[in-house]
Amino acid sequence: MASPSPDSIEPIKLVTEPSEQQLNQRQYLDYRSERERCLEWLLTFGKDPEKADGYAKSTVKNRAARMDQFYRWVWEQEDGYTSNLTHEHADGYLRHLARRECSNAHKNACRKAVMMLFKWRHHQRGAEPWTPEITFSRENQSTAPRDYLTREERSKIRDASLEYGDVPKPDSVYGEERDRWEAYLAQRFEKPKAEVTKADWERANSWKIPSLVSTSLDAGLRPIEVERARTSWVDIDNEVLRIPRTESSKVAENWIVSLQNQTVEMLDRWLAQRATIDKYDDTDALWLTRQRNPYGSAALRTLLHRLCDIAGISVDNRQMSWYAIRHSTGTYMAREEGLAAAQTQLRHKSPESTMKYDQAPIEDRQNALNRMG
């Protein structure tokens, strides 16, 4: 007899707590099996079944949570558990969302999750394809990039990355001040204070964050690309990042991305340091958090906010996510070299995706106003 399925496809939860609370043991096992088959197919085949091209794990994780919400809504309508989802259920759910007071962005995300679920049911269960009967207007969403860093802010963020986590040289501090720094390093590297060594002082001034930030500023890395980044991507000799098709996001070919000289120097220093750190022994991940995990969107957002704090950049009334870095790269690359250069640097499959960066940056518009009087 086969062993029971795990309760998660790491890091995706198969059965959420709200769903588990509504199900008896047999319903729970049936639902878990349903979810496991669906999510595994989406990860392996979902994007293009004929080419066995699956969705990114981060995409499936986000959509899986919304699929689970859809299932629970159906159970409420049917007054009990069922895995027999119909087009009527799906259309009814969209009408339910339309009446809710939430953003169209959220409604569209839920709609995409249900479409993904019915795509699996069509390919694996023989169900008829589902075409949603309604869509949600995106008129309240700008076609221009969301918030982005100005030229001055890009420079400040790059400089702030060189200060991030910085500690003084061990032979420049004494007495109570040295004791405080050793206590800080002991906590940072999770070891007794008595075991803090000179190597720990040097390790604290790592090139990890500067190389991550500088590479992202040059390449406009998406969060998923930071998460997937591998040492094999880095071509020091040719000063480029080589992102293979299998690891890139939303594209169907390999990409060669230009890097600044100083970025290449940072990456070179980081690769040398990285080779001495134990947690990288069994992985080719380019960057890992202190908890030995790849950087996700939340961790990158926290990092950017800390860098803004160091740089003296206010994040009030701004959508300061990691995408602010990408949007700034696209905006200024389009301004300096045109849309074709921006399309290649940002790894857009179609030129239409790059069109939103064809706008005058804030500084240029301010200069125009000054000239206009």
N, C-alpha and C positions, 0 to 999 in steps of 0.2 A: 504494500500500500504506500502511495507517495506521501511524503511528509507534507504538513500543512504549509500553505504559502506564507511568506513573511508578511508582517503588517505594513511594510513600506517598501517602495522601490527607492532606495536612498537617493535624495532626501525627500521623496514624495510620500505622503501619508496615504495609504490605501483607504482606510476607513477612519474618518474624522470622529472626534468625540461626540459632536451633536448627532451624527448619523448612528453611531454605535448605541446611543441612548434610546433610539427609536426602534431598534431591531432585536428580535429574539436570536437565539444562538444559530438556528438554521438560516434565518434571513441574513444574519451577519456573515456567515460563511459564503452564502450565495452572492451577496453584494461584494464581498472582498474578492471573490473569484472573477466577477464581472469587471471590477475596476482594474485588477491586475492584468487581465487580457487586453483591455482597452489601452491602458497606459504603456504597456510594453510594445504594443503595435504602433502607437503614436511615436514612441521614442525611436523605433526601428524603421518604420515605413511611412509614418503619417504625412510627411511633407510631399513626398513623391513615391507612391507605392511601387511603381514600375522600376524605379531605380534604387529601391531600398534606402531611401533618404529620409531619415526621421527628423522630428522637431528637436530643437535644443532642450536639454533637461530643464533649464530655467523657464522656458516657455510652457512646457507641459506641466510643470509644478504650479505655475500661476493659473493655467486654464483648468487643471484638475480640481482646484479648490472651488472654482465657479461651477464646474460640472456637478460637484457634490451638492452645491446649493440648489441646482436645478432638480436633481433627484429628490431632495427633501421637499421641494415645492410640489413635485408630482405626487409624492406620498400623501401630502396634505390634501390635494385635490381628490385622490382616490381613496382617502380615509384608510390608508394602509400601504404596506410595502409592495412594490412591483418593480421588475426590471424591464417590463414591456413598455418601452417608451414609444410614443406615436408622434406623428407630425402635428396632430391637434394639441398634444402636450406642449410641444416646442413653440407653436404659434401662440398658444395661450400664455406661455411664460413671457414671451416678448410683449404681449399686451399688458401683462402684469407689471413688467419693468417700465413700460411707457407711462403708467400711472404713478410710478414712484417718484419722490422728490430726491433725485440723485443726478449726478452729472451724466451727460451723454457719453462721455469717455468711459464711465463705468458700465453704462448700458451696452455700449458697443463691445466692451471686453467680455461681458456675459454672453452676448450674442455670438461672438467668435468661439467661445468655449462650447456652446451648444452645437454650433456648426461642426466643430472638431469631433464632438461625440457622435454626431450622426454620420460623419464621414467614415468613422470606424465601423458603425453599424451597417453602413452601405457596403463597404469592402469586405467585412468579415462575417456579417450576419445576413447578407442578401437583402437588406432593407432598401426601399426606394430612396433615391437621393432626396434630401430636403432642401427646398429653396425658401428662405424666410419670406413671409408675406409683408413684413414691414422692416424698415431700417430706421436709424436714429440720426437726425440731422447733426452735422459737424460745424454748423454756421458759427457756433460760439467758440470754435477752436481756431486759432490763428494758423495760416498756412506758412507763416514765417517761422524760423527757429524759435524755440522757447527762449529762455534766458541764456545768455552766453557771456563769456569773459571778454572784456575789452583788451586791446593790445597791452595797455599798462597793467591790467590785472593778470594777464598771462605771464608777464615778466615777474610780477610780485609772487604769484603762485609758484613759479619755478624757483625763485629765490627762497621762498618759505620752505620748500621741500628740503633745502640744504640746512635749514635750522631745525627741522622736525626731529625730535628725539635726541638732539645734540647734547653731548656731555663734555665737560672740560677735559683737558689732558690730565692723567692721574698725578703727574708730578707738579701740577700747578695749584693744587688745593690741599689744605692741611686742616688738622684739628676737627672741630665740629662740622665744618663745611664738607670735608672729605667723608666724614662718617655719614652725613645725610646722603651724599651721592652714592656711597656704597650700599646704603639701605635701599635707595631707589633702584640700583642695578640688581640687587638681590631679589627684589620684588619683580622687576621686569623680566629677569631670566629664571625666576622660580627656583632659587637656590639659597642656602644659608649665607648670611652676610660674610661669614668667615671664609667662605669658599670663592668670593669674588676675586677674580684675577685681573692682571693687566690686559689680558686678551679680551675680557668682558668689557673693559673700558673702550677698547678699540672697536669691538663688535657693536657697541651702542651707536657709534658714528657710522652706521651702515649706509651703503649706497643703494639699498633696496628701494626706499621711498623716492629718493631723487631720480633713480632710473625709471621707476614706474610712472611718476608724474611727467617727466620729460618725454618719455616715449608716448604717453597718452596725448600730450600737447602737440607733438609732431604728427602722430598717426591718427588722432581723433578716435582713440580706441573706445569701442562700446564696452559697457561693463562685462558682457558675456565674453568679449575678446580678451579682456584683462584676465578673466577667470580661466580661459582656455590657453593662454599664452605659454609657449614652451621654449626651452633654451634653443631648440633647433631653428626657431624663427629668426634668431639674431645672426645677421651676417656682418661681423665687425669689419672685415676687409673692404666690403663694398658699401658700407654705411647704409644698409637698408634692413627693413624687417620683411621677411618672406613668410607670408601667411598662406598655408596650403588650403586648398578648397575644402578639404574635410573638416578643417577647424575654423574656417571663416564663418561669418554670420550673414545670412541672407544673400549669398552669392553662389555662383556656379563655376568659379575658376580660381586659380591661384592669384595672389596679389603680391606685388613688390612695392613697398611703401618707403618713401624717402625719409631719412633722419638727419637732424643737424649733427655737426661734428661733436658738439658738447654732449649731446644725447648718446652718441656712440661711445664716447669716453666714459660716461657714467655707466652704461651697460657693460663695458669691458671691465671696469672696476668691480661692478656688482657680481659678474660671473666669477671673477677671481675670489671674491669674498664668499659667494654662495657655495663654492666647492669645499669650504672649510666648515660649513654648518651641517650638523648631523641630520636635521630634519629633512634636508634635501637629498639624502643619500639614496632613497628609493623612489624618487620621482624626478621627472624632467620639467615639472611646473616651474615657470620662470619666477613667479612671486607667490609666496604663501604668507598668511597672517601669523601672528604669534601662536595662535591655536592650531597651526599646521593645516589650515583650510585655505582653499582658493578664495580670492577676494570676490565677494558678491556685491550687488548693487548697494545694499545697506552699509556694508563696511566701507565701500568707496565713497558713499555720500558722507559718512562720518569723517573720513579722512579729509575730504575736500573742505568740510566745514572747519575742521581744525586748522587746515592750511590757511583758510580765509581769516581765521582768528589771528594767526601769527602774522599774516600779511596786512592786517588792519582793513580787510574788505568786509563791509557789512553785507549780511545775507538777508536782512529784513525785506519783506515784500518781494523776494526773488525766488524763483524755482531753481535753487542751487543744487542740482544733482550732478552726477558725473557727466551727464550729457551736456552740461554747460561747457565743458572742455571741448567735446566733439563739435558742438555748434559753433564755437569760436574758431576752431580750425577750419571748418567749412566756410564760414563767413569771410575770413581773411584770405584764405587760399583762393576763393572765387574772386575776391576783390583784386588780389595781386596777380594771379595767373590765369583767371578765367574759369568757366564752369568745367571744361574738360579736365583741367588739373585737379580741381576740387573733387570731381567724380572719381578719379583714380585714387587720389589720396584717401578719400573716405570709403572707398570700396563699394560704391553704389552700382548696382546692376543696370539700372536705367537712368538716363539723364534727367528724367522727370523728378526723380528723388532729390536731385541736386539743385533743382530750380529754386527751391525755397531759400537757398543761400545767396541768390542773385539779388542782393540788396545793399544799399549803402550803409556801412557801419555807423554807429552812433557818432563817433568822432567826426566822420566826413559830413554828416548832416549838421552837426554843430558848427563846423567850419563854414558850411554853406550859409547858415543863418547869419553868422558874423559878417560874411561878405555881402549878404543881402541888406544888412543894416536894420 
